[in-house]
Amino acid sequence: MRGFPSFRGQRNWPGLWWFASTGEHVGFESWVERDRVMAFDADPDIVGIASQPMWLSWADAGTGGSVRHAPDYFARRADGTGVLVDVRPNDRIDDRDAAVFAATARVCARVGWDYLRVGELDPVWAANLRWLAGYRHPRTARPAVAARLREVFAASAPLLAGAAKAGDRIATLPVLFGMLWRGELTAQVQTTRLGPTTIVGPGRLAGADKDREPILGSTG
């Protein structure tokens, strides 16, 4: 596994993200990677993840020289499938990078893994996730309050009005945001900024968003 370099004058910002799904820390080398790790954490389909999980080496067909590449993440889905992920914004991919990513995709196909190259999160989605991530800790999973919120949002309703209907908003809002993070309730967090009138409905456990595009299902 590859480590994360840290030195004076470094232009990117490495760090660790507390991954609520596993209770472990996951490394990142930039804010772009941090936002992607945050999105992986919010995806109930992801049950395990490792940063900089391996080195891949192969001979360059054109030059005969050796090429090495350390993909950014390996994630395990709930159905047992694996996906190798590289995080790189579209405008930072040159011909050499494209060739490396293509070779990595071929390796994954041979061993039965999926491969994704993803870029920056949509700004709206990233902003929503950053807010909801503040409520991802298990302490927000208060069963009695969560049960009332499920009753209120069994039929879709505005966020703030529903939180007030379920009880004192000081008590219900943190639980509501935690449920949105975990997918126990749903809203259009990928496309619309969260606010008082955001429509919230039943979550994945009720099958309401079974057709939702998975976070690790596109190369956006």
C-alpha positions as CSV (number, residue, x, y, z in Angstrom):
1,M,0.0,0.0,0.0
2,R,1.1,3.5,-0.8
3,G,1.5,6.2,2.0
4,F,0.4,9.8,1.9
5,P,3.3,12.2,1.6
6,S,3.3,15.4,3.7
7,F,5.8,18.2,3.4
8,R,6.2,21.9,3.8
9,G,4.9,23.9,0.8
10,Q,2.7,21.0,-0.3
11,R,-0.1,22.3,-2.6
12,N,-2.6,19.6,-1.9
13,W,-4.2,18.8,1.5
14,P,-3.9,15.2,2.7
15,G,-5.8,14.0,5.7
16,L,-8.0,11.4,7.3
17,W,-11.8,11.0,7.0
18,W,-13.7,9.2,9.8
19,F,-15.7,6.7,7.8
20,A,-18.9,6.2,9.7
21,S,-19.9,3.1,7.8
22,T,-16.9,1.2,9.2
23,G,-15.8,3.3,12.1
24,E,-12.3,3.6,10.6
25,H,-10.2,6.4,9.2
26,V,-9.7,6.6,5.4
27,G,-6.9,8.7,3.9
28,F,-7.2,11.3,1.2
29,E,-4.7,13.4,-0.7
30,S,-6.8,16.4,-1.8
31,W,-10.1,18.1,-1.2
32,V,-11.4,16.4,-4.3
33,E,-10.6,13.0,-2.8
34,R,-12.0,14.1,0.5
35,D,-15.4,14.9,-1.0
36,R,-15.4,11.6,-2.9
37,V,-14.6,9.7,0.3
38,M,-17.5,11.6,2.0
39,A,-19.8,10.5,-0.8
40,F,-18.7,6.9,-0.5
41,D,-19.4,7.0,3.2
42,A,-22.9,8.3,2.5
43,D,-23.6,5.4,0.2
44,P,-25.3,2.5,2.1
45,D,-24.1,0.1,-0.7
46,I,-20.5,0.6,0.4
47,V,-19.5,-1.7,3.3
48,G,-15.7,-1.4,3.1
49,I,-13.1,0.8,1.6
50,A,-9.3,1.2,1.6
51,S,-7.2,4.1,0.4
52,Q,-4.1,3.6,-1.8
53,P,-4.8,-0.1,-1.7
54,M,-2.1,-1.5,-4.0
55,W,0.5,-0.9,-6.6
56,L,-0.1,-2.0,-10.2
57,S,2.9,-2.5,-12.5
58,W,3.1,-3.4,-16.1
59,A,5.4,-3.0,-19.2
60,D,4.7,-0.1,-21.5
61,A,3.9,-1.5,-24.9
62,G,5.4,1.5,-26.7
63,T,8.6,2.1,-24.8
64,G,9.2,-1.3,-23.1
65,G,9.7,0.6,-19.8
66,S,7.9,-0.2,-16.5
67,V,4.8,1.7,-15.5
68,R,3.5,1.9,-11.9
69,H,0.2,3.1,-10.7
70,A,-1.4,3.3,-7.2
71,P,-5.2,3.6,-7.6
72,D,-6.8,5.8,-5.0
73,Y,-9.5,3.5,-3.5
74,F,-10.8,0.0,-3.4
75,A,-14.4,-0.3,-2.2
76,R,-16.5,-3.4,-1.4
77,R,-20.2,-3.2,-2.1
78,A,-22.9,-4.9,0.0
79,D,-23.5,-7.5,-2.8
80,G,-19.8,-8.6,-2.5
81,T,-18.6,-6.9,-5.7
82,G,-15.5,-4.8,-5.7
83,V,-14.7,-1.5,-7.4
84,L,-11.3,0.1,-7.9
85,V,-11.5,3.9,-8.1
86,D,-9.2,6.7,-9.4
87,V,-10.1,10.3,-8.5
88,R,-8.9,12.9,-11.0
89,P,-10.7,16.0,-12.3
90,N,-11.4,15.9,-16.0
91,D,-9.2,18.9,-16.7
92,R,-6.2,17.3,-15.1
93,I,-6.0,14.2,-17.3
94,D,-3.4,14.2,-20.0
95,D,-2.6,11.4,-22.5
96,R,-0.4,9.5,-20.2
97,D,-3.0,9.6,-17.4
98,A,-5.7,8.4,-19.8
99,A,-3.5,5.5,-20.8
100,V,-2.8,4.5,-17.2
101,F,-6.5,4.6,-16.3
102,A,-7.3,2.5,-19.4
103,A,-4.8,-0.1,-18.4
104,T,-6.1,-0.1,-14.9
105,A,-9.6,-0.7,-16.2
106,R,-8.4,-3.7,-18.2
107,V,-6.7,-5.2,-15.2
108,C,-9.9,-4.8,-13.2
109,A,-11.9,-6.5,-16.0
110,R,-9.6,-9.5,-15.9
111,V,-10.0,-10.0,-12.1
112,G,-13.7,-9.3,-12.0
113,W,-13.7,-5.9,-10.4
114,D,-15.4,-2.8,-11.6
115,Y,-13.3,0.3,-12.3
116,L,-14.3,3.9,-12.1
117,R,-12.5,7.2,-12.7
118,V,-14.3,9.9,-11.0
119,G,-13.8,13.7,-10.8
120,E,-15.1,16.5,-8.7
121,L,-18.5,16.2,-7.0
122,D,-21.2,18.5,-8.1
123,P,-21.0,21.6,-5.9
124,V,-24.6,21.3,-4.7
125,W,-24.2,17.7,-3.8
126,A,-20.9,18.3,-2.1
127,A,-22.3,21.2,0.0
128,N,-25.3,19.0,1.1
129,L,-23.0,16.1,2.0
130,R,-20.7,18.4,4.0
131,W,-23.7,19.5,6.1
132,L,-25.1,16.0,6.6
133,A,-21.7,14.6,7.4
134,G,-21.8,16.5,10.7
135,Y,-24.6,14.2,11.8
136,R,-23.2,10.9,10.6
137,H,-22.1,9.8,14.1
138,P,-24.2,6.9,15.5
139,R,-25.2,9.2,18.5
140,T,-27.7,10.8,16.2
141,A,-29.5,7.5,15.8
142,R,-32.1,8.0,18.6
143,P,-34.7,5.2,18.1
144,A,-37.7,6.9,19.5
145,V,-37.2,10.2,17.6
146,A,-36.3,8.2,14.4
147,A,-39.6,6.3,14.7
148,R,-41.6,9.5,14.9
149,L,-39.7,10.9,11.9
150,R,-40.5,7.8,9.9
151,E,-44.2,8.2,10.6
152,V,-44.1,11.9,9.7
153,F,-42.2,11.3,6.4
154,A,-44.0,8.1,5.4
155,A,-45.7,10.5,3.0
156,S,-43.3,13.1,1.6
157,A,-43.3,16.5,3.4
158,P,-41.2,19.6,3.7
159,L,-38.1,19.2,5.9
160,L,-38.7,21.8,8.6
161,A,-42.4,21.3,8.9
162,G,-42.0,17.6,9.2
163,A,-39.2,18.0,11.9
164,A,-41.6,20.3,13.9
165,K,-44.4,17.8,13.6
166,A,-42.3,15.1,15.0
167,G,-41.4,17.1,18.1
168,D,-39.1,19.8,19.3
169,R,-36.9,20.7,16.3
170,I,-33.8,21.0,18.6
171,A,-34.2,17.3,19.2
172,T,-35.6,16.1,15.9
173,L,-33.4,17.9,13.3
174,P,-30.1,16.2,14.3
175,V,-31.8,12.8,14.0
176,L,-33.4,13.8,10.7
177,F,-30.1,14.9,9.2
178,G,-28.5,11.7,10.4
179,M,-31.3,9.7,8.8
180,L,-30.8,11.5,5.5
181,W,-27.1,10.8,5.7
182,R,-27.7,7.0,6.2
183,G,-30.5,6.8,3.6
184,E,-33.2,6.0,6.1
185,L,-35.0,9.1,4.8
186,T,-34.4,10.6,1.3
187,A,-34.3,14.0,-0.4
188,Q,-32.8,15.2,-3.7
189,V,-29.4,15.9,-2.1
190,Q,-27.5,15.3,-5.3
191,T,-29.3,18.1,-7.2
192,T,-30.9,20.6,-4.9
193,R,-29.6,22.5,-1.9
194,L,-31.0,21.4,1.4
195,G,-33.3,24.0,3.0
196,P,-36.5,24.4,5.1
197,T,-38.8,23.4,2.2
198,T,-36.7,20.5,0.9
199,I,-39.1,17.5,0.3
200,V,-38.2,14.6,2.5
201,G,-39.6,11.1,2.0
202,P,-39.1,7.5,3.1
203,G,-35.7,6.0,2.6
204,R,-34.0,2.9,1.2
205,L,-35.4,0.6,3.9
206,A,-38.9,1.4,2.6
207,G,-37.8,1.0,-1.1
208,A,-38.6,4.5,-2.0
209,D,-35.3,5.2,-3.8
210,K,-34.6,1.8,-5.1
211,D,-34.0,3.3,-8.6
212,R,-31.5,5.9,-7.2
213,E,-28.3,6.1,-9.2
214,P,-25.6,4.6,-7.0
215,I,-22.7,6.8,-5.9
216,L,-20.2,4.3,-7.2
217,G,-22.1,3.8,-10.4
218,S,-21.0,6.6,-12.7
219,T,-17.8,8.5,-13.7
220,G,-19.1,12.0,-13.1
